Amino acid sequence: MTEKSRPFELQIPMPWGHIAGCWYGDPLARPLLALHGWQDNAGSFARLAPLIAAQRPILAIDLPGHGRSSHFPAGMSYHFNDFLRVVHRIVRHYKWRSVSLLGHSLGAALSFYYAALFPNNVDMIIAIDTLTTLYFPPHIQIDMMTVMTEKSLNEEDRLREPAPLPLYSYEELTDLLYRGSEQSVELEHCQCLLERSVRLSEVQSDMYYFSRDTRVKLMEMVFTPPELVLALAERLRNIHYLVIKAELSYHIEVKDLSAVFRILRANNPTFEFHVMKGEKHHVHLNSPDKVAAYVVNFLRMYGGRRHKPAEAKL
């Protein structure tokens, strides 16, 4: 990364602390607000953002408890809806009349939901390898809620006990991330995520620990029933919508989402869908040039450098 393409680090104030972010490109133009996936961070876009920032600036944030953003206070858990409120707080903070969203995985689902809740606030969505949240039958949801409730309280108890943090070598961290992502993040790109999610130990100078909030592993998702997904999709109208699917990923099952795709295509005339052959879930991190080719072309047609409201300043 050249000095010119290096992002500007910033903090956006929140009632419990701050949201950390990286701003790529023109600081006076309204950016794409980039939302990363579950347990990832703004580094997820570190290889993609410099390739498209000349066309449109990007503000990539760390969601609460992730990366360099503040953790929620003790006794609170993380919920999908909390992250929706973070997006709305950022829109209010910058006084944007509308917001353009770039999301991967969880971030793409957040984009879908936010646009459905506030359809007049969103002019563009670029969704990478997820469309909306998953759905499980009621009996599975009940089992998951029971287990997660128990685990959440156990994690709170563990955090209150003054126990030493597990330490790892950088090689061990890379292997943990590689395997934890189901080998979706290629080994040579793990550093993009580790840079914002680990810290050097003060006790052992060659060892590291994870600095993200361990409670995000137990985040409560919204398991959207099919009829609710369709109702949400109906609210998305006249939004420039680009969906990119990684061929080797299970996160977008076109057959299961055929009705959603049909609604989005009907109500959003510029809707585009592309499949990245031979790619895994973190396609934007592993093959940013391939993703950028679609994104830059989409931005040139529907959302390039013409966005320059004065309120977009850093």
C-alpha positions in Angstrom: 0.0 0.0 0.0 1.4 3.4 -1.0 1.4 6.4 1.3 -1.2 8.0 -0.9 -3.6 5.1 -0.6 -3.1 4.6 3.2 -6.3 5.3 5.1 -6.9 8.0 7.7 -7.7 6.5 11.1 -10.6 8.1 13.0 -12.9 7.6 16.0 -16.6 8.3 16.0 -18.0 9.0 19.5 -20.7 6.6 20.9 -22.4 6.6 24.3 -20.3 3.7 25.5 -17.0 4.8 23.8 -16.2 5.0 20.1 -16.3 3.3 16.8 -12.9 3.1 15.1 -12.7 3.5 11.4 -10.4 3.9 8.3 -11.2 6.6 5.7 -9.8 6.0 2.2 -9.9 8.7 -0.4 -11.4 12.2 -0.6 -12.2 13.4 3.0 -14.8 15.9 1.6 -16.9 13.4 -0.4 -19.6 11.2 1.0 -18.1 7.7 1.3 -19.3 4.2 1.0 -19.8 3.1 4.5 -18.1 -0.3 4.7 -19.4 -3.0 7.1 -17.4 -6.1 7.8 -18.4 -9.6 8.7 -18.8 -11.4 12.0 -15.6 -11.4 14.1 -13.7 -9.5 11.3 -12.9 -5.8 11.3 -12.2 -2.9 9.0 -9.1 -4.6 7.8 -11.4 -6.9 5.8 -11.5 -4.1 3.2 -7.7 -3.2 3.4 -7.0 -4.7 0.0 -10.2 -3.7 -1.8 -10.7 -0.1 -0.6 -7.5 1.4 -2.2 -8.6 0.0 -5.6 -11.9 1.9 -5.6 -11.3 4.9 -3.4 -10.3 7.1 -6.4 -13.8 6.4 -7.7 -15.6 6.8 -4.4 -14.1 7.2 -0.9 -14.7 4.5 1.7 -15.2 4.7 5.5 -14.5 1.2 6.8 -15.5 0.8 10.4 -14.9 -1.7 13.2 -18.3 -2.8 14.6 -18.6 -2.6 18.4 -16.4 -5.2 20.2 -14.4 -5.7 17.0 -11.1 -4.4 15.8 -10.2 -1.1 17.6 -13.7 -0.1 18.5 -14.9 0.1 22.2 -16.4 -3.0 23.8 -19.9 -2.9 25.2 -20.1 -2.5 29.0 -20.1 -5.5 31.3 -23.4 -7.2 31.5 -24.4 -6.3 28.0 -24.5 -8.8 25.1 -24.1 -8.1 21.4 -27.1 -8.3 19.1 -27.6 -7.8 15.4 -30.0 -4.9 16.2 -27.3 -3.1 18.1 -25.2 -2.9 15.0 -28.2 -1.5 13.0 -28.3 1.3 15.6 -24.6 1.9 15.1 -25.1 2.4 11.4 -27.9 4.9 12.2 -25.8 6.7 14.7 -23.0 7.1 12.1 -25.5 8.5 9.6 -26.7 11.0 12.2 -23.1 11.8 13.2 -22.2 12.9 9.7 -25.6 14.4 9.0 -25.8 12.4 5.7 -29.1 12.8 3.9 -28.5 9.4 2.4 -26.0 6.6 2.9 -24.3 4.2 0.5 -23.4 0.8 2.0 -20.7 -1.7 1.2 -21.1 -4.9 3.2 -19.5 -8.3 3.5 -21.2 -11.2 5.1 -22.8 -9.8 8.4 -22.2 -6.3 7.0 -24.2 -7.2 3.8 -27.1 -8.5 5.9 -26.9 -5.3 8.0 -27.1 -3.3 4.8 -30.2 -5.2 3.7 -32.0 -4.7 7.0 -31.0 -1.0 7.4 -32.2 -0.2 3.9 -35.5 -2.0 4.6 -36.0 -0.1 7.9 -35.0 3.3 6.4 -35.5 2.9 2.6 -35.4 6.7 2.0 -32.0 6.9 3.7 -30.1 4.4 1.4 -29.2 5.1 -2.2 -26.8 2.2 -2.8 -25.9 -1.2 -1.5 -22.9 -3.3 -2.6 -23.3 -6.7 -0.9 -20.4 -9.2 -0.9 -21.4 -12.9 -0.4 -24.5 -12.4 1.7 -27.9 -11.1 1.0 -29.8 -11.3 4.3 -29.7 -13.2 7.6 -30.2 -17.0 7.9 -33.3 -18.7 9.0 -33.6 -21.8 11.2 -36.8 -23.7 12.1 -38.3 -22.8 15.5 -37.0 -25.9 17.4 -33.4 -25.1 16.3 -33.8 -21.5 17.3 -35.0 -22.5 20.7 -32.0 -24.8 21.2 -29.6 -22.1 20.1 -31.2 -19.4 22.4 -30.9 -21.8 25.3 -27.3 -22.6 24.7 -26.3 -19.0 23.9 -27.9 -17.7 27.1 -26.0 -20.1 29.2 -22.7 -19.5 27.3 -23.2 -15.7 27.6 -23.4 -15.8 31.3 -20.5 -18.1 31.6 -18.4 -15.7 29.5 -19.4 -12.8 31.7 -18.3 -14.8 34.8 -15.0 -15.6 33.0 -14.3 -11.9 32.2 -14.8 -10.9 35.8 -12.1 -13.3 37.0 -8.6 -12.0 36.8 -7.2 -14.7 34.6 -4.2 -14.3 32.2 -5.1 -13.9 28.6 -4.1 -16.7 26.2 -0.9 -15.7 24.3 0.0 -16.8 20.8 2.9 -16.4 18.4 2.1 -14.6 15.2 2.3 -17.8 13.3 -0.2 -19.4 15.7 -2.6 -16.5 15.3 -2.4 -16.8 11.5 -3.2 -20.4 11.7 -6.1 -19.9 14.1 -7.6 -17.2 11.8 -7.1 -19.3 8.7 -8.8 -22.4 10.3 -11.4 -20.3 12.1 -12.5 -18.8 8.7 -12.9 -22.3 7.3 -9.8 -21.6 5.2 -11.7 -18.7 3.6 -9.0 -16.1 4.4 -5.8 -17.1 2.6 -2.8 -17.3 4.9 -0.9 -14.4 3.3 -3.9 -12.1 3.9 -4.6 -13.0 7.5 -2.4 -10.1 8.6 -5.0 -7.6 7.2 -7.5 -8.8 9.9 -4.9 -9.5 12.7 -3.5 -6.0 12.5 -6.7 -4.6 14.1 -7.7 -7.6 16.3 -4.5 -8.5 18.2 -2.1 -6.7 20.5 1.5 -7.4 21.6 1.8 -8.8 25.0 3.4 -6.6 27.7 4.8 -9.7 29.4 6.3 -11.6 26.5 7.5 -9.3 23.7 7.2 -11.9 21.0 3.7 -13.1 21.9 0.2 -11.7 21.1 -3.3 -11.8 22.4 -6.7 -11.2 20.8 -8.0 -7.7 21.8 -11.5 -8.0 20.4 -14.3 -8.6 22.8 -14.7 -12.4 23.3 -18.5 -11.8 23.7 -18.9 -11.1 20.0 -18.5 -14.9 19.5 -21.9 -15.2 21.2 -23.7 -12.4 19.2 -27.4 -12.8 19.0 -28.5 -12.9 15.3 -31.9 -12.2 13.8 -33.1 -15.4 12.2 -35.4 -14.0 9.6 -38.5 -16.0 8.7 -39.1 -16.3 5.0 -42.2 -14.1 5.0 -40.3 -11.3 6.9 -37.5 -11.5 4.4 -40.0 -10.9 1.6 -41.7 -8.0 3.4 -38.3 -6.4 4.0 -37.2 -6.9 0.4 -40.4 -5.2 -0.8 -39.4 -2.0 1.0 -36.1 -1.7 -1.0 -37.0 0.3 -4.0 -35.0 2.3 -6.5 -31.7 1.5 -4.7 -28.6 0.9 -6.8 -27.9 -2.7 -5.7 -24.9 -4.9 -6.6 -24.6 -8.4 -5.2 -21.4 -10.4 -5.6 -21.4 -14.1 -4.7 -18.4 -16.3 -4.1 -19.0 -19.5 -6.0 -17.5 -21.8 -3.4 -19.4 -20.2 -0.5 -22.7 -21.3 1.0 -23.7 -17.8 2.2 -25.9 -17.0 -0.8 -28.0 -20.0 -1.9 -29.7 -18.6 -5.1 -32.3 -21.3 -5.2 -33.5 -20.6 -1.7 -33.5 -16.9 -2.2 -35.1 -16.9 -5.7 -38.2 -15.0 -4.5 -36.0 -12.3 -2.8 -34.0 -11.9 -6.0 -37.2 -11.6 -8.0 -38.5 -8.8 -5.8 -35.2 -6.9 -5.7 -34.8 -7.1 -9.5 -38.4 -5.9 -10.0 -38.1 -2.9 -7.6 -34.5 -1.8 -8.2 -33.9 -1.3 -12.0 -30.1 -1.2 -11.6 -29.9 -4.4 -9.6 -26.9 -6.6 -10.6 -25.8 -10.1 -9.5 -22.4 -11.6 -10.3 -20.8 -14.9 -9.3 -17.1 -15.0 -8.7 -15.9 -18.4 -10.1 -13.6 -20.5 -7.9 -13.7 -18.0 -5.0 -14.4 -18.4 -1.3 -16.3 -16.3 1.2 -13.6 -13.7 1.7 -13.4 -13.0 -2.0 -12.9 -9.3 -1.5 -9.8 -9.9 0.6 -8.3 -12.7 -1.4 -9.1 -11.4 -4.9 -9.7 -7.6 -4.5 -8.9 -6.9 -8.1 -11.7 -9.1 -9.4 -14.3 -7.6 -7.0 -13.0 -4.0 -7.7 -13.6 -4.5 -11.4 -17.4 -5.0 -10.8 -17.6 -2.3 -8.0 -15.7 0.4 -9.9 -17.9 -0.1 -13.0 -21.0 0.0 -10.9 -19.9 3.2 -9.2 -19.0 4.8 -12.5 -22.6 4.2 -13.7 -24.5 4.9 -10.5 -22.5 6.5 -7.7 -19.1 7.9 -8.5 -17.4 11.1 -7.5 -20.4 13.3 -8.0 -21.3 12.9 -4.3 -19.7 15.9 -2.6 -22.0 17.2 0.2 -20.2 19.5 2.5 -21.3 17.6 5.6 -19.2 14.6 4.6 -16.1 16.1 6.1 -14.1 14.0 8.5 
